[in-house]
Amino acid sequence: MGLFSRLGKGLSASVFALVMAAFAGGCQGYKANFISAYRAGNYPIAEQDLLQEGGDAIRSVGHRDRLLFLLEQGAVTRTEGNLQASSQALDDADKLFQEYDRKADVRIGRSVIATMSNLAAVDYEGYGYDRIMANAYKALNYMELGNLDYARAELKRVAYAQQLIERRKASKIRDAEDARREQGDTDVNRTMNDPSFKAKTSELYGNLPNNSAKAVYANAFAEYLQGIFLLHAGDASDHEVGRVALRSTLSMIDNEFVRQDVELADRISNGEPVPPMTYIIFETGIAPKRVEVRIDVPIFIFNMMAHDTGVDYVGVAFPRLVDEPGGMPFLNVRTASGTVSTQMLVNMDSVIGREFKDELPSVITKTLISAGVKVAAAYAANRATNNNVYANILTRVATTVYQASVNVADVRTWRSLPKMIVIARVPTPDDGQVNLMSPMGYPAATVRVQPKMNNVIWARGPGDTAPLACRTFVLKPN
């Protein structure tokens, strides 16, 4: 017997309809209004807009969107240069990740809410790339602040985070399978195998990247950070770990600068003297957004076979991943000794797309179950009031409003992440001057680094015309 069939026995149809309508009141979509100012390079305005939209969520323990807004706050304040605020927001996000880890096996309340409403009504628990990028950003913050012990700790957390992410993935799969077995109002298999539904989902999701043989959650950015940090800021015992991390990075992406660092790591391990290097890390563009699409899906009701519901198809909302255009594809790095161009380290579009594809079967299953029980509940409530015209009108209005209000896809995603992360490396110039040039050849930033030291230049350019947020720090300060 289905969930709504059991609940219907304890509630009158009209009251039940009003309860359902009340659930609809809390299902507001994630707008990310701050992203326009962020893309334009108006970073203080972006933070104001972010706090205007998400301040209540950030301050409210238990708010379903708190984790998402903390991640956004961590990235936006980091871009502004407010590293203390960024680290605090990301620390609070990390605590929420840990809390959700502890609750991973307690899924009953979450499943009921998602079934009665939609996936956007439950807590945003983050994706694998969220967790890894949060740790990487904290590590960068601490490197820039000169707190090497904290930076080291955050980089070590990445490997641990990957293990937890794999466990959470398994938990989500079990969650979807349990929901599929326990539901009694819809035949999900028949719906998913319907030719028209399969054709539409293939059209919408057929361009998603294939998952590679490597773990879906592997991120070259985190590995690369660990490699250059341990190579230049660690002690002798760290150098081998740094070399392994750089080799791991090179196995993920064919990048000439990473290849040069692997060779540098070999020379350091052999005790050879090496010149000081300056590393350029450029985060460009905006990560993909999620938008809502509607698909007419066949709903097969099988626990009410004595009555025809009259419902053959129903419009159901699903999320779709859409790439954001813009952002300089690379920078030219000019010093007194010559010019090099940055090369791709991480395509975040691809990272996010692979995980989106990995999660898609679970999302479709849960959304179809939710749609089916809502149709069954609306049919049952409307039929129960056929003998009372006023109650029937009230019930039909309430169930219609409810279904329209909760037919919402979960489009929440960390919007301020970059589209790509590209890197370069140059011998640290004796005059300390590094010029960053746009692909068109105009100056983007002029940076002063410390001669005879290993430096990092970090730059962020969310949009084509946004002024670069650009800072520099020494990997191992005196």
ZILINFEN-V399526 format. One line per field, one symbol per residue. burial: b if it has 9 or more other C-alpha atoms within 8 Angstrom, else e. A space follows every 50 residues. Layout:
burial: ???
//
This chain:
burial: ebbbbbebeeeebbebbbebbbbbeebebeeeebbebbbbbbbebbbbbb eebbbebbeeeebbbbbbbbbbbbbbbbbbebbebbbbbbebbbebbeeb beebeebeeebebbbbbbbbbbebebebbbbbbbbbbbbbbbbbebbbeb bbbbbebbeebbebbeebeebbbebbeebbeebbbbbbeebeebeebbeb beeebeeeeeeeeeebbebbbbbbbbbbbbbbbbeeebbbbbbbbbbbbb eebebebbbebbebbbbbbeeeeeebbbbbbbbbbbbbbbbbbebbbbbb bbeeeeeeeeeeebebbbbbbeebebbbebbbbbbeeeebbbbbbbbbbe bbbbbbbeeeebebbbbbbbbbbbbbbbbbbbeebeeeeebbebbbebbb bbbebbbbbbbbebbbebbbbbbbbbebbeebbbbbbbbeeebbbbbebb bbbbbbbbbbbbbbebebbbebbbbbee
//
